[in-house]
Amino acid sequence: MRRKIYLPFLALAAIFVLASCSGKLKPLSEQYIKADPQPLEAVGGQVPVTISITYPGKWFNKNAVVTVTPVLRYATGETWGTAYTYQGEKVKANNQSVPYSAGGNVTLKSSFKYKPEMKKSELYLTFDAKIKNKTVKLPDIKIADGVVATSALADAATATPAIGPDKFQRIIKEAYDANILFLIQQAELRSKELNKAEVNDWKDLVQNANEAPNQNVSIEVSAYASPDGGLKLNDALAEKREANTSKYLEKELKKRKIDLSVDAHYTAQDWEGFQQLVSKSSLQDKDLVLRVLSMYKDPEEREREIKNISTVFKSLADEILPQLRRSRLIANIEIIGKSDEEISQLAQSNPGALNIEELLYAATLTQNATDKEVIYNKASQLFPNDFRTWNNVGTQRFAAGDLAKAEELFNKANSVKNNSESNLNLGLISLTKGDITKAQQLIGGASDVPELGEALGILYLEQGEYAKAVSSFGATKSNNAALAQILTKDYSKASQTLNAVSKPDAITDYLKAVVAARTNDTTGVINNLKAAIAKKSSLAKEAGLDLEFAKYATNSSFTSLVK
């Protein structure tokens, strides 16, 4: 009898002990755990999450060690995050301690490299727990559903690559000078000056320009007196020099049957010319002379102070002042280049008749991508030592989606001459490969390229710096620019940008649907998704998984689109 009573008592005691042990670490309730953001969101190619856990009082056994690890699970696998280990009050280790009686709050930060499969996923917390040397099994706890991956719509392959620009000028303006010198305080023209090669060459140049069918020429005479001497004397002297020079020039033009008027003027005291000549000279104390010019604005004070510098005035009188007693003959010549029509025709029929600038310019006169590429290819054959030809063929391959060939051509351009345009374009290709570090190096070194803003905008998008992306895009009207505005929650601006995209595609419509979803425009969601799917059928499946449209999961129009 005593044996029968004793055995049940032992069994009850054992059950009590086991229950007591298992009760020392009970499964945490979901109410004590919070994941932020909710749902998760892809940012800069990562899915970051901050998890807050509140351990309630009397939960964390004084002898327990618990390792908590977030894990993101999806159809094709799972990705583990950063593990955090906590310990009870009696454990002698270096982990964060959680009080038994009061409990405590802890924060876990983790990040998962984004994969498209993560759009449909579940975030769990896993627990590896021990009390002393005994393992305690705790169940995984689901704390979040899915990943919003709108940022992953950034696409460097749709950016505008940098063109090596032409330097074509239809009208080239050039000025040619010749000087007729005078003796001190004289205005008479001397045959020695009139017959020198400089003056004769100038007259021939004017005649040739006047006779050329593609050139315009105008003539000026500007006469001067040197700054020494009084202002009244110099004024009369400069005026007489101008009159004598103009009269001579008119006679010469008539002799050569050149029907051009002469625009004549004079300067009484040529302080500007004086300063230029002194600056370029090797005169002793020239800095002192220049300082006097800056200190004194009155002509008489200037002249007096300069004459007081006895060590230098003789050199000025011998070397500088004689060059300022002159009449300056100026021929302003405009060389008029080929018309757009002529250049376009020659680019097709006889590209060898065009110079490099005209040929590169010819490519800008057509909007046809095939014609552009033909012209750039011909330019690379005719001018293989100009990096722009190879770079610009590369831009056409880039726009066509042939990134491997584009990369080859950009590298070829750099082998001819390392240049900002090709480096920026190689940076865009690095972005398409997910190599952000290399892209940053290449794009960051292209400060003198007009397309830099758009490239930087995409780089910042890929890095998750959305405000910087918006700033860099500026007035760019593209899907990427609109995406940056969506991610900074400027939906009005994003709509304006999307409506202004010059060549809207399926992603343009898809982004319009995202804007509509975020602004509770059901009709806009359906209509824009319909347009997007009509252009690219695979977007139906994407929209079905996209948490941007989660609240439309029971809408019959939506479900019929994405099924």
C-alpha positions as CSV (number, residue, x, y, z in Angstrom):
1,M,0.0,0.0,0.0
2,R,2.7,2.4,0.9
3,R,4.5,1.7,-2.4
4,K,1.4,2.5,-4.4
5,I,1.0,5.8,-2.7
6,Y,4.7,6.8,-3.1
7,L,4.9,6.2,-6.9
8,P,2.1,8.6,-7.8
9,F,3.7,11.2,-5.6
10,L,7.0,10.9,-7.4
11,A,5.3,11.2,-10.8
12,L,3.5,14.4,-9.8
13,A,6.8,15.8,-8.4
14,A,8.6,15.0,-11.7
15,I,5.8,16.7,-13.7
16,F,6.0,19.7,-11.5
17,V,9.8,19.9,-11.9
18,L,9.6,19.7,-15.7
19,A,6.8,22.2,-15.9
20,S,8.8,24.5,-13.6
21,C,11.9,24.2,-15.9
22,S,10.0,24.7,-19.1
23,G,8.2,27.7,-17.6
24,K,11.5,29.5,-17.0
25,L,11.6,30.6,-20.7
26,K,8.2,30.7,-22.2
27,P,7.6,31.6,-25.9
28,L,7.5,35.4,-26.3
29,S,4.2,36.8,-27.4
30,E,4.2,38.8,-30.7
31,Q,2.8,41.8,-28.7
32,Y,6.3,42.3,-27.2
33,I,8.0,42.6,-30.6
34,K,7.8,45.4,-33.2
35,A,9.5,45.6,-36.6
36,D,10.1,48.9,-38.3
37,P,9.3,49.7,-41.1
38,Q,6.2,47.7,-41.5
39,P,6.1,46.4,-44.2
40,L,9.9,46.2,-44.9
41,E,11.3,48.4,-47.7
42,A,14.2,48.0,-50.0
43,V,16.6,51.0,-49.7
44,G,19.8,51.2,-51.6
45,G,19.9,47.6,-52.5
46,Q,19.3,46.5,-48.9
47,V,16.3,45.7,-46.8
48,P,17.0,47.3,-43.4
49,V,14.9,46.6,-40.3
50,T,15.0,47.8,-36.7
51,I,13.4,45.3,-34.3
52,S,12.3,46.3,-30.8
53,I,11.8,43.6,-28.2
54,T,10.4,44.1,-24.7
55,Y,11.3,41.3,-22.4
56,P,8.5,41.3,-19.7
57,G,9.3,41.0,-16.0
58,K,10.2,37.5,-14.7
59,W,10.6,36.2,-18.2
60,F,14.4,36.3,-18.6
61,N,15.8,33.5,-16.4
62,K,18.8,34.6,-14.4
63,N,20.9,31.8,-15.8
64,A,19.7,32.0,-19.4
65,V,21.6,33.0,-22.6
66,V,19.4,33.7,-25.5
67,T,20.6,34.5,-29.1
68,V,18.0,36.2,-31.3
69,T,18.4,36.2,-35.1
70,P,16.1,37.7,-37.7
71,V,15.6,35.7,-40.8
72,L,13.8,36.7,-44.0
73,R,12.2,33.7,-45.7
74,Y,10.9,33.6,-49.3
75,A,10.0,31.0,-51.9
76,T,13.5,30.3,-53.1
77,G,15.3,30.4,-49.8
78,E,16.0,32.5,-46.7
79,T,18.5,35.2,-45.7
80,W,19.8,35.5,-42.1
81,G,20.4,38.8,-40.4
82,T,22.6,39.9,-37.5
83,A,22.4,37.8,-34.4
84,Y,22.2,39.4,-31.0
85,T,22.9,37.6,-27.7
86,Y,21.4,38.5,-24.3
87,Q,22.0,37.0,-20.9
88,G,20.4,36.7,-17.5
89,E,21.7,38.4,-14.3
90,K,23.7,35.5,-13.0
91,V,25.5,34.7,-16.3
92,K,29.2,35.8,-16.3
93,A,29.7,36.9,-19.9
94,N,29.9,40.1,-21.9
95,N,26.5,40.1,-23.5
96,Q,23.8,42.6,-22.8
97,S,22.1,41.6,-19.5
98,V,18.3,41.6,-19.0
99,P,17.0,41.9,-15.4
100,Y,14.8,39.1,-14.2
101,S,12.3,41.1,-12.2
102,A,12.0,44.3,-14.2
103,G,12.6,42.8,-17.7
104,G,14.0,45.2,-20.3
105,N,13.9,46.6,-23.8
106,V,16.4,45.7,-26.5
107,T,16.9,46.9,-30.1
108,L,18.2,44.8,-33.0
109,K,19.3,46.4,-36.3
110,S,19.7,44.2,-39.3
111,S,19.9,44.4,-43.1
112,F,19.4,41.9,-45.9
113,K,20.8,42.3,-49.4
114,Y,17.7,42.7,-51.6
115,K,16.6,40.0,-54.0
116,P,13.4,40.3,-56.2
117,E,12.1,37.1,-54.5
118,M,11.9,39.1,-51.2
119,K,8.8,41.0,-52.5
120,K,6.8,38.0,-51.2
121,S,8.5,37.1,-47.9
122,E,8.1,36.8,-44.2
123,L,10.4,38.1,-41.5
124,Y,10.9,35.8,-38.5
125,L,12.8,36.0,-35.2
126,T,14.6,32.7,-34.3
127,F,15.7,31.9,-30.7
128,D,18.7,29.9,-29.6
129,A,18.2,29.6,-25.8
130,K,20.1,27.8,-23.0
131,I,19.7,27.8,-19.3
132,K,23.1,26.8,-17.9
133,N,24.0,23.9,-20.2
134,K,20.5,22.9,-21.1
135,T,18.9,23.9,-24.4
136,V,15.5,25.4,-24.3
137,K,13.4,25.3,-27.5
138,L,11.5,28.4,-28.4
139,P,9.4,28.7,-31.5
140,D,10.2,31.2,-34.3
141,I,7.9,34.3,-34.3
142,K,6.7,35.9,-37.5
143,I,7.0,39.7,-37.2
144,A,6.6,41.2,-40.7
145,D,5.2,40.3,-44.2
146,G,6.8,41.2,-47.5
147,V,9.1,43.9,-48.9
148,V,8.1,47.1,-50.7
149,A,10.7,47.2,-53.5
150,T,9.7,50.4,-55.4
151,S,13.3,51.7,-55.1
152,A,14.5,48.7,-57.2
153,L,12.8,50.3,-60.2
154,A,15.8,52.6,-60.5
155,D,17.4,51.7,-63.8
156,A,20.8,53.1,-64.9
157,A,20.5,51.5,-68.3
158,T,17.8,54.1,-69.2
159,A,20.0,57.1,-68.3
160,T,21.2,59.6,-70.9
161,P,24.9,58.7,-71.6
162,A,27.4,61.5,-72.1
163,I,28.1,62.6,-75.6
164,G,31.5,63.9,-76.6
165,P,30.3,67.3,-77.9
166,D,31.2,68.8,-81.2
167,K,32.8,72.2,-81.4
168,F,31.1,73.2,-84.6
169,Q,30.6,77.0,-85.1
170,R,28.7,78.1,-88.1
171,I,30.1,81.6,-87.8
172,I,33.7,81.9,-86.6
173,K,34.7,85.4,-85.5
174,E,38.3,86.4,-85.6
175,A,40.1,89.8,-85.3
176,Y,43.4,90.6,-87.0
177,D,45.5,93.7,-86.0
178,A,48.3,95.7,-87.5
179,N,50.0,98.7,-85.9
180,I,51.2,101.9,-87.5
181,L,53.6,103.7,-85.1
182,F,54.2,107.4,-84.8
183,L,57.1,109.5,-83.6
184,I,56.6,111.4,-80.3
185,Q,54.1,114.3,-80.5
186,Q,53.7,113.7,-84.3
187,A,50.7,112.5,-86.4
188,E,52.3,112.2,-89.8
189,L,52.3,108.7,-91.5
190,R,55.7,107.5,-92.3
191,S,56.4,105.4,-95.4
192,K,58.6,103.1,-93.3
193,E,55.5,102.1,-91.3
194,L,53.1,102.0,-94.2
195,N,55.3,99.7,-96.2
196,K,56.2,97.2,-93.5
197,A,55.1,93.6,-93.9
198,E,52.6,93.7,-91.0
199,V,50.5,96.4,-92.7
200,N,50.7,94.9,-96.2
201,D,49.7,91.4,-94.9
202,W,46.8,93.0,-93.1
203,K,45.5,94.7,-96.3
204,D,45.8,91.4,-98.2
205,L,43.9,89.6,-95.5
206,V,41.1,92.2,-95.7
207,Q,41.0,91.9,-99.5
208,N,40.8,88.1,-99.4
209,A,38.1,88.1,-96.8
210,N,36.1,90.6,-98.8
211,E,36.3,88.5,-101.9
212,A,35.6,85.1,-100.2
213,P,31.9,84.1,-100.6
214,N,31.7,82.6,-97.1
215,Q,33.3,85.5,-95.2
216,N,32.2,88.9,-93.9
217,V,34.7,91.6,-92.9
218,S,34.5,95.0,-91.1
219,I,37.3,97.5,-90.5
220,E,38.1,99.7,-87.5
221,V,40.8,102.3,-86.8
222,S,41.7,103.0,-83.2
223,A,44.3,105.8,-82.7
224,Y,46.2,106.5,-79.5
225,A,48.6,108.8,-77.8
226,S,50.9,107.6,-75.0
227,P,50.1,108.7,-71.5
228,D,53.0,111.1,-71.2
229,G,52.2,114.8,-71.9
230,G,49.1,116.7,-71.0
231,L,45.6,115.5,-71.7
232,K,44.7,118.4,-74.0
233,L,47.8,117.8,-76.1
234,N,47.3,114.1,-76.3
235,D,43.6,114.4,-77.2
236,A,44.4,116.6,-80.2
237,L,47.3,114.3,-81.2
238,A,45.3,111.1,-81.1
239,E,42.5,112.7,-83.0
240,K,44.9,113.8,-85.8
241,R,46.5,110.3,-85.9
242,E,43.1,108.8,-86.4
243,A,42.1,111.2,-89.1
244,N,45.3,110.7,-91.1
245,T,45.1,106.9,-90.7
246,S,41.5,106.8,-91.8
247,K,42.2,108.9,-94.8
248,Y,45.1,106.7,-95.9
249,L,43.1,103.5,-95.3
250,E,40.1,104.8,-97.3
251,K,42.5,105.5,-100.2
252,E,44.0,102.0,-100.0
253,L,40.5,100.4,-100.0
254,K,39.5,102.3,-103.0
255,K,42.7,101.4,-104.8
256,R,41.9,97.7,-104.2
257,K,38.2,98.1,-105.1
258,I,37.1,97.2,-101.6
259,D,33.8,98.8,-100.7
260,L,34.0,98.9,-96.9
261,S,33.4,101.8,-94.5
262,V,35.9,102.5,-91.7
263,D,34.8,102.7,-88.1
264,A,37.3,105.1,-86.6
265,H,37.8,106.3,-83.0
266,Y,40.7,107.5,-80.8
267,T,41.9,107.4,-77.2
268,A,43.8,110.4,-75.8
269,Q,45.9,108.6,-73.3
270,D,46.3,104.8,-73.6
271,W,46.6,103.9,-69.9
272,E,45.1,100.4,-70.6
273,G,47.7,99.6,-73.2
274,F,50.4,101.0,-70.9
275,Q,49.4,98.7,-68.1
276,Q,49.3,95.7,-70.4
277,L,52.8,96.4,-71.8
278,V,54.3,97.0,-68.4
279,S,52.7,93.8,-67.0
280,K,54.4,91.7,-69.8
281,S,57.7,93.5,-69.6
282,S,60.9,92.6,-67.6
283,L,61.3,96.2,-66.4
284,Q,63.0,96.8,-63.0
285,D,60.4,98.0,-60.5
286,K,57.5,97.2,-62.8
287,D,55.4,96.2,-59.7
288,L,55.9,99.7,-58.3
289,V,54.6,101.2,-61.6
290,L,51.6,98.9,-61.6
291,R,50.9,99.8,-57.9
292,V,50.9,103.5,-58.9
293,L,48.4,102.8,-61.6
294,S,46.1,101.1,-59.1
295,M,46.4,103.8,-56.5
296,Y,45.9,106.9,-58.7
297,K,43.0,107.3,-61.0
298,D,43.6,110.9,-62.1
299,P,45.7,110.9,-65.3
300,E,47.9,113.8,-64.2
301,E,48.6,112.3,-60.8
302,R,49.5,109.0,-62.4
303,E,51.9,110.7,-64.9
304,R,53.5,112.7,-62.1
305,E,54.0,109.8,-59.7
306,I,55.4,107.6,-62.5
307,K,57.9,110.3,-63.5
308,N,59.0,110.5,-59.9
309,I,60.2,106.9,-60.1
310,S,63.5,108.0,-61.7
311,T,65.0,104.5,-61.7
312,V,62.4,103.2,-64.2
313,F,61.1,106.2,-66.1
314,K,63.9,106.2,-68.7
315,S,63.2,102.5,-69.4
316,L,59.5,103.3,-69.8
317,A,60.3,106.2,-72.2
318,D,62.6,104.0,-74.3
319,E,60.7,100.6,-74.3
320,I,57.0,101.1,-73.5
321,L,55.8,104.6,-74.5
322,P,56.9,104.4,-78.2
323,Q,54.7,101.3,-78.7
324,L,51.7,103.3,-77.5
325,R,52.0,106.1,-80.1
326,R,50.1,104.3,-82.8
327,S,47.1,103.7,-84.9
328,R,45.7,100.2,-84.7
329,L,44.1,98.7,-87.8
330,I,41.5,96.0,-86.9
331,A,39.9,93.6,-89.3
332,N,36.9,91.8,-87.8
333,I,36.3,88.7,-90.0
334,E,33.4,86.3,-89.8
335,I,33.9,82.9,-91.5
336,I,30.5,81.4,-92.3
337,G,30.4,77.6,-92.3
338,K,28.2,75.1,-94.2
339,S,24.5,75.1,-93.6
340,D,22.7,72.3,-91.7
341,E,21.3,71.0,-95.0
342,E,24.8,70.9,-96.6
343,I,26.3,69.1,-93.6
344,S,23.5,66.6,-93.5
345,Q,23.8,65.8,-97.2
346,L,27.6,65.5,-97.1
347,A,27.4,63.2,-94.0
348,Q,25.4,60.8,-96.1
349,S,27.0,61.2,-99.6
350,N,30.6,62.3,-98.9
351,P,31.5,62.3,-95.1
352,G,35.2,62.7,-96.0
353,A,34.4,66.2,-97.2
354,L,33.5,67.2,-93.6
355,N,36.0,68.0,-90.8
356,I,35.6,66.2,-87.4
357,E,33.5,69.0,-85.9
358,E,31.1,69.1,-88.8
359,L,30.7,65.4,-88.9
360,L,30.0,65.1,-85.1
361,Y,27.6,68.0,-85.6
362,A,25.9,66.2,-88.4
363,A,24.8,63.4,-86.0
364,T,23.0,66.0,-83.9
365,L,20.8,67.0,-86.9
366,T,18.9,63.7,-87.0
367,Q,16.7,62.1,-84.4
368,N,17.0,58.7,-86.1
369,A,19.1,56.4,-83.9
370,T,20.3,54.3,-86.8
371,D,21.4,57.3,-88.8
372,K,23.2,58.7,-85.8
373,E,25.1,55.5,-85.3
374,V,26.1,55.4,-89.0
375,I,27.5,58.9,-88.8
376,Y,29.4,58.2,-85.6
377,N,30.8,55.0,-87.0
378,K,32.0,56.8,-90.1
379,A,33.6,59.5,-87.8
380,S,35.5,56.8,-85.9
381,Q,36.8,55.5,-89.3
382,L,37.9,58.9,-90.5
383,F,39.1,60.3,-87.2
384,P,40.2,57.3,-85.1
385,N,42.4,59.4,-82.9
386,D,39.5,61.5,-81.6
387,F,38.1,59.9,-78.5
388,R,34.7,61.4,-79.1
389,T,34.0,59.2,-82.1
390,W,34.4,56.0,-80.2
391,N,32.5,57.4,-77.1
392,N,29.6,58.5,-79.3
393,V,29.2,55.2,-81.0
394,G,29.2,53.7,-77.5
395,T,26.3,56.0,-76.5
396,Q,24.2,54.6,-79.3
397,R,25.0,51.0,-78.3
398,F,24.1,51.9,-74.7
399,A,20.8,53.4,-75.8
400,A,20.1,50.2,-77.8
401,G,20.7,48.1,-74.6
402,D,23.9,46.5,-75.9
403,L,25.8,47.3,-72.8
404,A,28.7,44.9,-73.4
405,K,29.5,46.6,-76.7
406,A,29.0,50.0,-75.2
407,E,31.5,49.2,-72.4
408,E,34.0,48.1,-75.0
409,L,33.7,51.3,-77.0
410,F,33.9,53.5,-73.9
411,N,37.1,51.8,-72.9
412,K,38.4,52.3,-76.5
413,A,37.7,56.0,-76.2
414,N,39.6,56.1,-72.9
415,S,42.5,54.4,-74.6
416,V,42.7,57.2,-77.1
417,K,42.4,59.8,-74.4
418,N,41.1,59.4,-70.8
419,N,38.0,61.6,-70.7
420,S,35.1,62.5,-68.5
421,E,32.4,61.5,-70.9
422,S,33.5,57.9,-71.2
423,N,34.2,57.6,-67.5
424,L,30.7,58.8,-66.7
425,N,29.3,56.3,-69.1
426,L,31.4,53.5,-67.7
427,G,30.1,54.6,-64.3
428,L,26.5,54.1,-65.5
429,I,27.5,50.6,-66.7
430,S,29.0,49.8,-63.3
431,L,25.6,50.8,-61.8
432,T,23.8,48.3,-64.0
433,K,26.2,45.7,-62.6
434,G,25.5,46.7,-59.0
435,D,29.1,47.9,-58.5
436,I,28.3,51.1,-56.6
437,T,31.8,51.8,-55.4
438,K,33.3,51.7,-58.9
439,A,30.4,53.8,-60.2
440,Q,31.0,56.4,-57.6
441,Q,34.7,56.7,-58.5
442,L,34.0,57.0,-62.2
443,I,31.0,59.4,-62.0
444,G,32.5,61.5,-59.3
445,G,35.5,62.3,-61.5
446,A,33.3,63.7,-64.4
447,S,32.6,67.2,-63.0
448,D,32.7,68.9,-66.4
449,V,30.0,66.8,-68.2
450,P,26.5,68.2,-68.7
451,E,24.9,64.8,-68.1
452,L,26.5,64.5,-64.7
453,G,23.3,65.6,-62.8
454,E,21.3,62.7,-64.1
455,A,24.1,60.2,-63.5
456,L,24.5,61.4,-59.9
457,G,20.8,61.2,-59.4
458,I,20.8,57.5,-60.3
459,L,23.9,56.9,-58.2
460,Y,22.1,58.5,-55.2
461,L,19.0,56.4,-55.9
462,E,21.0,53.3,-55.8
463,Q,22.6,54.4,-52.5
464,G,19.2,55.2,-50.9
465,E,19.9,58.9,-50.7
466,Y,16.6,60.1,-52.2
467,A,16.7,63.8,-51.3
468,K,20.2,64.1,-52.9
469,A,18.9,62.2,-55.9
470,V,16.0,64.7,-56.4
471,S,18.4,67.6,-56.1
472,S,20.8,66.1,-58.6
473,F,18.1,65.3,-61.2
474,G,17.0,68.9,-61.2
475,A,14.6,69.5,-64.1
476,T,15.3,66.0,-65.7
477,K,12.1,64.4,-66.9
478,S,12.7,60.7,-66.6
479,N,11.4,57.6,-64.9
480,N,14.4,57.7,-62.5
481,A,13.8,61.4,-61.6
482,A,10.1,60.7,-60.9
483,L,11.0,57.6,-58.8
484,A,13.2,59.8,-56.6
485,Q,10.3,62.2,-56.1
486,I,8.0,59.3,-55.2
487,L,10.5,58.0,-52.6
488,T,10.6,61.5,-51.0
489,K,6.8,61.5,-51.1
490,D,6.5,64.5,-53.5
491,Y,3.7,62.9,-55.4
492,S,2.5,66.0,-57.2
493,K,6.0,66.7,-58.6
494,A,6.3,63.0,-59.5
495,S,3.1,63.2,-61.5
496,Q,4.3,66.3,-63.4
497,T,7.6,64.6,-64.2
498,L,6.0,61.3,-65.4
499,N,3.6,63.3,-67.6
500,A,6.6,65.1,-69.2
501,V,8.7,62.0,-70.0
502,S,9.5,62.4,-73.7
503,K,9.4,58.7,-74.5
504,P,7.1,57.0,-71.9
505,D,7.4,53.3,-71.5
506,A,5.8,50.5,-69.4
507,I,7.7,51.7,-66.3
508,T,6.4,55.2,-66.8
509,D,2.8,53.9,-66.5
510,Y,3.7,51.6,-63.6
511,L,5.1,54.5,-61.6
512,K,2.0,56.5,-62.4
513,A,0.1,53.6,-60.9
514,V,2.3,53.7,-57.8
515,V,1.6,57.4,-57.4
516,A,-2.1,56.7,-57.8
517,A,-2.0,54.0,-55.1
518,R,-0.2,56.2,-52.6
519,T,-2.7,59.0,-53.2
520,N,-5.8,56.7,-53.0
521,D,-6.8,57.0,-56.7
522,T,-8.3,53.7,-57.5
523,T,-9.2,54.6,-61.0
524,G,-5.6,55.8,-61.6
525,V,-4.2,52.6,-60.3
526,I,-6.3,50.4,-62.6
527,N,-5.9,52.6,-65.8
528,N,-2.2,53.0,-65.4
529,L,-1.5,49.4,-64.6
530,K,-3.6,48.4,-67.6
531,A,-1.4,50.6,-69.8
532,A,1.8,49.3,-68.2
533,I,0.8,45.6,-68.7
534,A,-0.2,46.2,-72.3
535,K,3.3,47.4,-73.0
536,K,5.1,44.8,-70.8
537,S,3.0,41.7,-69.9
538,S,5.4,40.6,-67.1
539,L,4.4,43.6,-65.0
540,A,1.1,41.8,-64.3
541,K,2.9,39.3,-62.0
542,E,5.0,42.1,-60.5
543,A,2.0,44.2,-59.6
544,G,0.3,41.1,-58.0
545,L,3.3,40.8,-55.7
546,D,3.9,44.5,-55.2
547,L,2.9,45.7,-51.7
548,E,2.3,49.1,-53.2
549,F,-1.0,47.7,-54.4
550,A,-1.8,45.5,-51.3
551,K,-5.0,47.3,-50.4
552,Y,-6.4,46.5,-53.9
553,A,-6.0,42.8,-53.5
554,T,-9.8,42.3,-53.2
555,N,-10.6,44.8,-56.0
556,S,-12.0,42.8,-58.9
557,S,-10.6,45.1,-61.6
558,F,-7.2,44.8,-60.0
559,T,-7.3,41.1,-59.6
560,S,-8.4,40.6,-63.2
561,L,-5.4,42.6,-64.4
562,V,-2.8,40.7,-62.3
563,K,-4.1,37.1,-62.5
